[in-house]
Amino acid sequence: METITIILIGLSLSIDAFTLSLAYGLLNIPKSKIIFTSLSVGIFHFIMPLLGLAVGHVLTDMININSKYILIVVLLIIFVSMIKSLKEEEQEHDLSFINILTFSFLVSLDSFSVGIGLTYITNKIFLGSIIFSIISCTFTYLGFTLGKYLSVKAEKHAKILGIVFITLLIIYFIFK
């Protein structure tokens, strides 16, 4: 059950990377930049939960609060963010090196947040980070690749799928 939970969280964390890369995919981005961006997102999704975990340890030592509650709050924040993103319009961007790093960092911020409560989910922290990394790298690549074939409505459906995953996780952790 632990691995399934990590995979579901990885899928939820990767939906924003998928959605944004899907929008970029409509711009005929060169294959080399698609691969570089996908790998960059994967690396950030590996590092950010580990950083979040380190910060989470400091916070829980200072505040002495159960990490389950931190995780639920973080998932609720991600949920609200995803709801807000349904209304946002995507705009065209150039994928320079700085834009790729910015893209990777921004879609990985939620991984940082999840890292804060990651010990509540699993003791296999590196396994979680590796799963987040592989899924996000794959979803980013798929988003770019499928971008030219999917319409604007598909983007909203992808975001809705992410919201459903987050909602299920919130319910699961509330009643666990």
C-alpha positions as CSV (number, residue, x, y, z in Angstrom):
1,M,0.0,0.0,0.0
2,E,2.9,2.3,0.8
3,T,4.3,2.1,-2.8
4,I,0.9,2.6,-4.3
5,T,0.5,5.8,-2.2
6,I,3.9,7.1,-3.3
7,I,2.9,6.4,-6.9
8,L,-0.4,8.2,-6.5
9,I,1.4,11.2,-5.0
10,G,3.9,11.1,-7.8
11,L,1.1,11.1,-10.3
12,S,-0.5,14.1,-8.6
13,L,2.8,16.0,-8.4
14,S,3.4,15.4,-12.1
15,I,0.1,16.6,-13.4
16,D,1.2,20.3,-13.4
17,A,4.4,19.4,-15.2
18,F,2.4,17.4,-17.7
19,T,-0.1,20.2,-18.2
20,L,2.5,22.9,-18.6
21,S,4.6,20.8,-20.9
22,L,1.5,20.0,-22.9
23,A,1.0,23.7,-23.5
24,Y,4.7,24.1,-24.5
25,G,4.3,21.1,-26.8
26,L,2.0,23.1,-28.9
27,L,5.0,25.4,-29.8
28,N,7.1,22.9,-31.7
29,I,9.9,22.7,-29.2
30,P,13.0,21.0,-30.5
31,K,13.4,17.4,-29.3
32,S,16.7,18.2,-27.5
33,K,15.0,20.8,-25.4
34,I,12.1,18.4,-24.6
35,I,14.5,15.8,-23.4
36,F,16.6,18.3,-21.4
37,T,13.5,19.8,-19.8
38,S,12.1,16.4,-18.9
39,L,15.3,15.4,-17.3
40,S,15.5,18.7,-15.4
41,V,12.0,18.3,-14.1
42,G,12.9,14.7,-13.0
43,I,16.0,16.0,-11.2
44,F,14.1,18.7,-9.4
45,H,11.4,16.3,-8.4
46,F,14.1,14.1,-6.8
47,I,15.8,16.9,-4.9
48,M,12.9,19.0,-3.8
49,P,11.2,16.3,-1.5
50,L,14.6,15.7,0.1
51,L,14.9,19.4,0.8
52,G,11.3,19.5,2.1
53,L,12.0,16.6,4.3
54,A,15.0,18.4,5.9
55,V,12.9,21.5,6.5
56,G,10.1,19.3,7.8
57,H,12.3,17.7,10.4
58,V,13.4,21.1,11.6
59,L,9.7,22.3,11.8
60,T,8.5,19.2,13.6
61,D,11.3,19.4,16.1
62,M,10.5,23.1,16.7
63,I,6.7,22.8,16.7
64,N,6.3,19.2,17.8
65,I,3.3,18.4,15.5
66,N,2.4,15.2,13.9
67,S,3.6,15.1,10.3
68,K,0.3,13.6,9.2
69,Y,-1.3,17.0,9.8
70,I,1.4,18.9,8.0
71,L,1.0,16.5,5.0
72,I,-2.8,17.1,5.0
73,V,-2.4,20.9,5.1
74,V,0.2,20.7,2.3
75,L,-2.1,18.5,0.1
76,L,-4.9,21.0,0.8
77,I,-2.7,23.9,-0.4
78,I,-1.8,21.9,-3.5
79,F,-5.5,21.2,-4.0
80,V,-6.4,24.9,-3.8
81,S,-3.5,25.8,-6.2
82,M,-4.7,23.2,-8.7
83,I,-8.3,24.5,-8.5
84,K,-7.0,28.1,-9.1
85,S,-5.0,26.9,-12.1
86,L,-8.2,25.7,-13.8
87,K,-9.0,29.3,-14.5
88,E,-5.6,30.4,-15.7
89,E,-4.8,30.9,-19.3
90,E,-1.6,29.3,-20.7
91,Q,0.7,31.7,-22.5
92,E,3.5,31.1,-25.0
93,H,7.0,30.9,-23.6
94,D,10.5,30.5,-25.1
95,L,12.4,27.6,-23.6
96,S,15.8,29.1,-22.9
97,F,18.1,27.5,-20.4
98,I,16.8,29.9,-17.7
99,N,13.2,29.2,-18.6
100,I,13.8,25.4,-18.5
101,L,15.3,25.7,-14.9
102,T,12.4,28.0,-13.9
103,F,9.9,25.6,-15.4
104,S,11.5,22.7,-13.5
105,F,11.7,24.6,-10.2
106,L,8.1,25.8,-10.3
107,V,6.5,22.5,-11.2
108,S,8.6,20.9,-8.4
109,L,7.6,23.2,-5.6
110,D,4.8,21.0,-4.6
111,S,7.3,18.1,-4.3
112,F,9.1,20.2,-1.7
113,S,5.9,20.6,0.2
114,V,5.1,16.9,0.1
115,G,8.7,16.2,1.3
116,I,7.8,18.0,4.6
117,G,5.4,15.2,5.5
118,L,7.0,12.3,3.5
119,T,8.1,10.4,6.6
120,Y,4.4,9.9,7.5
121,I,3.9,8.1,4.2
122,T,7.1,6.1,4.1
123,N,10.5,5.5,5.6
124,K,11.9,4.8,2.1
125,I,12.6,8.5,1.4
126,F,15.0,7.9,-1.6
127,L,12.5,5.4,-3.1
128,G,9.8,8.1,-2.9
129,S,12.1,10.7,-4.5
130,I,13.1,8.3,-7.2
131,I,9.5,7.4,-8.0
132,F,8.5,11.1,-8.0
133,S,11.5,11.8,-10.3
134,I,10.7,9.0,-12.8
135,I,7.0,9.8,-13.0
136,S,7.5,13.6,-13.4
137,C,10.2,13.1,-16.0
138,T,7.9,10.7,-17.9
139,F,4.9,12.9,-17.6
140,T,6.8,16.0,-18.8
141,Y,8.1,14.1,-21.8
142,L,4.6,12.8,-22.6
143,G,3.1,16.3,-22.2
144,F,5.5,17.7,-24.7
145,T,5.0,14.8,-27.1
146,L,1.2,14.8,-26.9
147,G,1.0,18.6,-26.8
148,K,0.6,19.0,-30.6
149,Y,-2.3,16.5,-30.6
150,L,-4.3,17.7,-27.7
151,S,-6.6,20.6,-27.4
152,V,-7.1,23.2,-24.7
153,K,-9.9,21.2,-23.2
154,A,-7.6,18.2,-22.6
155,E,-5.4,20.5,-20.5
156,K,-8.3,21.1,-18.2
157,H,-9.1,17.4,-18.0
158,A,-5.5,16.7,-17.0
159,K,-5.8,19.3,-14.2
160,I,-9.1,17.8,-13.1
161,L,-7.4,14.4,-12.9
162,G,-4.7,15.8,-10.7
163,I,-7.4,17.4,-8.5
164,V,-9.1,14.0,-8.2
165,F,-5.8,12.3,-7.2
166,I,-5.1,15.0,-4.5
167,T,-8.7,14.8,-3.2
168,L,-8.5,11.0,-2.8
169,L,-5.1,11.4,-1.0
170,I,-6.5,14.0,1.3
171,I,-9.5,11.8,2.2
172,Y,-7.2,8.8,2.7
173,F,-4.9,10.7,5.1
174,I,-7.8,12.3,7.0
175,F,-9.3,8.8,7.8
176,K,-6.0,6.9,8.2
